[in-house]
Amino acid sequence: MEELFQLNRRAFLRNGALATAAWGLGSLSAFAGRDSVVRLTILHTNDVHSRIDPFPMDGSRNQGLGGVARRAALVKQIRAEQPNVLLLDAGDVFQGTPYFNLYGGELEFTIMSQMGYDAATMGNHDFDNSIAGFVKQLPHARFPFLVSNYDFNNTELKGKTLPYKIFKKQGLRIGVFGVCIELEGLVNKKNYLETVYLDPIAKANEMASLLKNDLHCDFVICLSHLGYKYKENKVSDQILAKSTRNIDLIIGGHTHTFMKEPEHIMNLAGQVTTINQVGFAGINLGRLDYFFDRERGDKKMMAAVMQVDEHVVS
């Protein structure tokens, strides 16, 4: 059984995640206080697009928001408060500011490494300097890129990405894999060359079953750069959730969707698959706190969207 709560971001930070009585969530506080309960904090970004500095104070809608220094400080603060943290990204690290034009992605990967990202998947803009350009910057990334539905065998990326990775946190096994958007018609062929696109729904079912059933993961996360939803009949995170089993959480990207709270969809097995996406350019940091009761086999979740601005870290 899974219970889901959405919390106000500033109250979440100000009061601490266990001070749930103020939100009328005393039952969660009692649940989290059990000796058998393990807490996992998942932090995530998507479509950061080389946004290193905050948006300039020019009167635009996003003025003063974002910036990697603020995000790094916020992540550091949360890690100091919580022992079991995963920091993940759903693709499109590259393209969007002169930093990418000048340094080709070196700065982005270096900063993400210093920030302690655990894993990322690839977005279509991560091919903007070609596969060779991406490979050139990989030594600066001290974290894996998880891609299960691109076949890179006939490219320089062969063997340089992983289909999945398992993280162990206080006895929990968390399986993470990535699925990515079709490149044809979206990216110049010369940039992705002989990369073969594989059906993301079939691959997601394969990876999730492997992780949950064969490798005995307690929780399965899909890093998706498919997009949240579309008017046309195109694979999206919503369709992926409805068409798969064994995925607990889809962290999405590509459509730059500012979700105020996660969406919960029934999957093929009649279980909840949660979808979340937090816009673009590092304006927001997504936070999902899961509480696993290892004895009773159930879990609860709290969610917050944290705006990255000058007020977010006290």
Sequence and secondary structure as in RCSB ss.txt:
>XXXX:A:sequence
MEELFQLNRRAFLRNGALATAAWGLGSLSAFAGRDSVVRLTILHTNDVHSRIDPFPMDGSRNQGLGGVARRAALV
KQIRAEQPNVLLLDAGDVFQGTPYFNLYGGELEFTIMSQMGYDAATMGNHDFDNSIAGFVKQLPHARFPFLVSNY
DFNNTELKGKTLPYKIFKKQGLRIGVFGVCIELEGLVNKKNYLETVYLDPIAKANEMASLLKNDLHCDFVICLSH
LGYKYKENKVSDQILAKSTRNIDLIIGGHTHTFMKEPEHIMNLAGQVTTINQVGFAGINLGRLDYFFDRERGDKK
MMAAVMQVDEHVVS
>XXXX:A:secstr
 EEEEE  HHHHHHH TT GGGGT HHHHHHHTSTTEEEEEEEEE   TT  S   SSSSTTTT   HHHHHHHH
HHHHHH SSEEEEE S  S SSHHHHHHTTHHHHHHHHHHT  EE   GGGGTTHHHHHHHHGGG  S BB SSE
E TTSTTTTSSBSEEEEEETTEEEEEEEEE   TTTS HHHHTT EE  HHHHHHHHHHIIIIIS  SEEEEEEE
S S  SSS   HHHHHHT SS  EEE  SS  B SS EEEE TTS EEEEE B STTSEEEEEEEEEETTTTEEE
EEEEEEE STTS  
